[in-house]
Amino acid sequence: MIHDDPQVVLKLTGRATRWIQLLQDFGHVDIAGADQLVMAAANLHADLQVEGDRIDLGLVRRAAAMLLFPPGGEGTGPVLEEDWPLLFS
C-alpha cells in the first residue's frame, strides 16, 4: 500500500482532480469520501506498479467504481444511474 512509505509523493492530474470535484458536486462523495477515493487510487497506483508520480483519471475512475459499487453491494441507486454516462463514459 502506498501510505506505508512516507517518502512517496503522488499528484493527481488536473483531469483526475476535476473529476473528483464533479463527484462531490453531484453529491456522490463528500470530503471524506473524496479523501478515501484519492487513497484508493494511490493504492491502485502502487499495486499496479504504475510509472511516474501522477495519478490519472483512469486510476481515479477505477478506484471510484470499486468504492461506489463494492462486490455484493446494493446497486447504484437511481441518481447514480442517471449520472453514470457522464461520469464513467
C-alpha atoms as one frame of an Amber mdcrd trajectory, in Angstrom:
protein
   0.000   0.000   0.000   1.267   3.427  -0.884   0.842   5.047   2.535   3.352
   2.596   4.048   6.174   4.658   2.521   6.170   8.255   3.793   8.737   9.234
   1.142   6.362   8.672  -1.773   4.561  11.770  -3.031   1.918  11.330  -5.701
  -0.012  14.024  -7.537  -3.390  13.929  -9.207  -3.581  15.077 -12.791  -5.823
  18.063 -13.464  -8.467  15.876 -15.098  -8.496  13.499 -12.118  -8.863  16.410
  -9.705 -11.735  17.927 -11.696 -13.482  14.553 -11.906 -13.349  14.082  -8.129
 -14.777  17.591  -7.759 -17.559  16.601 -10.153 -18.384  13.586  -7.961 -18.593
  15.950  -4.994 -20.712  18.480  -6.890 -23.167  15.743  -7.893 -23.360  14.575
  -4.255 -21.870  11.119  -4.776 -18.973  11.686  -2.353 -18.347  14.128   0.455
 -14.927  15.441   1.521 -14.153  12.281   3.486 -15.258  10.173   0.511 -13.022
  12.188  -1.815 -10.077  11.586   0.526 -10.887   7.872   0.610 -11.074   7.882
  -3.187  -7.649   9.512  -3.505  -6.137   6.954  -1.101  -7.746   4.089  -3.037
  -6.330   5.481  -6.298  -2.898   5.843  -4.668  -3.072   2.225  -3.532  -4.014
   1.139  -7.066  -1.059   3.167  -8.371   1.238   1.173  -6.083  -0.450  -2.216
  -6.615  -0.315  -1.856 -10.405   3.254  -0.508 -10.253   2.387   2.499 -12.401
   5.383   4.513 -13.549   5.699   8.143 -12.543   4.249  10.222  -9.765   0.876
  11.050 -11.340  -2.500   9.519 -10.549  -4.521   9.887 -13.725  -8.230   9.930
 -14.437  -8.263   6.239 -15.346  -6.984   5.187 -11.921  -9.378   7.532 -10.127
 -12.358   6.224 -12.119 -11.322   2.651 -11.382 -10.993   3.414  -7.661 -14.373
   5.194  -7.670 -16.079   2.232  -9.312 -14.602  -0.053  -6.652 -15.697   2.231
  -3.802 -19.119   3.194  -5.126 -20.038  -0.292  -6.335 -18.454  -2.854  -3.990
 -18.934  -6.538  -4.855 -22.245  -7.733  -3.451 -23.413  -4.148  -2.959 -26.974
  -2.925  -3.143 -26.717  -1.415  -6.620 -26.239   2.081  -7.884 -29.487   3.797
  -6.977 -31.466   5.987  -9.348 -29.377   9.165  -9.002 -26.063   7.494  -9.763
 -27.631   5.526 -12.604 -28.673   8.837 -14.144 -25.159  10.274 -13.767 -23.329
   7.110 -14.868 -22.977   8.032 -18.581 -21.478  11.409 -17.746 -19.131  10.147
 -15.051 -17.937   6.828 -16.454 -18.038   7.098 -20.257
